[in-house]
């Protein structure tokens, strides 16, 4: 076995891992990152002829955004879940609309990728060359999956993005009966302890009620895929009203409604989408903020979309609030708002209440360590999708508590494994 890190080494995002197992070549994700100027950053190049099969863990761009490049000159088979396949189209359309000028592919290659997708179910086993591939719920967003690669004698588990707690939207990953000698582990939050989800929801709902009772508007910028739906479920579960949702979340909601088997609390999600109000366009937006309400809108880091439109109209009134619920990358407007209380290049002071709530859909350091401990027969861990300092701390804890070898991945690194 030989494993090559093409992306996600010493960085969060842009995940891409190539594995050769007894002559069968598997590419696990092929994602992108964004530079400070929002230019897409691609993973290291791999010749399509060196890929027998691609697996796509889920429909976030940092795991699949570069995949269409492979289809400029090939027809590689791609495995993913049904809902991920359905979500890929709107995600790529939005990506091309915003960043198409910088990309080496167009919608034609996206369509070719979609045509080569083979849908798999959790627990399914497929034969590819000299290996078997098994797919497991990753608990990150609806349809997210881990890939377990069975060689002749040993197995490799690739987590993609993983979460082990149950949320309204998805059931957490369970690895109690998984045996694998090698683990390729995402560790976005390798040095973070997430507070209990119940406490986060309680604090969030209390804050929302305070603003509404003070005749204010609550803006919740959220990722269109995953976080927006989770927040809508939380609001509905606590009977918050009125609530509006806007942006790409509208189309994502419709796709999730057509794939309810992937949703944990199906009735709650359906009730939220039906009971709450879809903002249908620019004309309706100015009427939404005319009364106290909650608005869930993309983009989650305030880099654009309707969330930015609403922010410009509510930031001057201290009765209003901006409650951030998504990861805020450095050098994004959301990060600047949290750290300095200002937005845009002019450094305009935001008078509205600003808070961040930890609704992360990634495992924290405690959950990551428990995940490692739950896998039977484990010999080596390879940490990806993590900042080096955080990865180093997690590696030390694994060494101390589990006593197995840990490799902190770097891009272009090759790792030899015994089968």
BELBELSUL-V262290 format. One line per field, one symbol per residue. ss: DSSP state (2 for helix, 1 for strand, 0 for the rest). phi: phi as a letter, one per 30 degrees, with the letter a starting at -180 (. if undefined). psi: psi as a letter, one per 20 degrees, with the letter a starting at -180 (. if undefined). Layout:
ss: ???
phi: ???
psi: ???
This chain:
ss: 01111110000000011111100111110001110000011100000222001110000022220022222200001111022222222222222222222200002222222220111000001111001111111000000011111100001111000000000000000000001001111100000000002222222222222222200011111000002222222222200000111100222222222002220002222222222011000222222200001111100000002222222222000000111100000000222222220110000110001111000000002222222222010001111100022222222222222000111100000111000
phi: .bcbdcaidiacjhdabcbcchjccccciacbbcdeciddcddddbdedcbdacccdacdddbbdcededcdbabddbcadeddeddeddddedddddceeccdbbdeddddeddcdcdbceidcbcbhcbccbcbecidbeidbcccccddbbbbccdhcbbccdbedbdddbbdcccadbbccdbecdbbcddeeedddddddddddedddcicccccdbedcjdddddedddddchdadbbbbjdedddedddddbddccdcddddeddddddcdddleddddddddbeacbcbdcdcidlidedededcbddcdddbccdbcecdeiceddddddbibbiddiddcdddbbbbdceccdddddddddeddddidcacccbhadeddddddedddddccicdbccdbdidcbdbdc
psi: ppppoiqjokqpakpopppookipopooqmarrprhjjpppqrqqpphijohqppohrjqhiiihihhhhjhkrlpppprrghgghhgghghggghggjhhiqjrahghghgghhjppprqpiqpqpocjrppqpqpijfrpiqqqpoooaghrqppohbpqpjqprhgqqqqpkhkppphqpopplglhkqopqphhgggghggggghggghjkrpopnpqphofgghgggggghhjkpqqpqqqbihghgghghhiliiipfnggggggghghrppoiahhhhhhgjirprpooqqqhjkiaahhhghghiihioihrqoopjrpoqqjqhggggghijrqrhilppohqppqppnkqkqpahghgghgghippjphqpoprlqqggghggggggggghhkrqppoqqpippppqp.
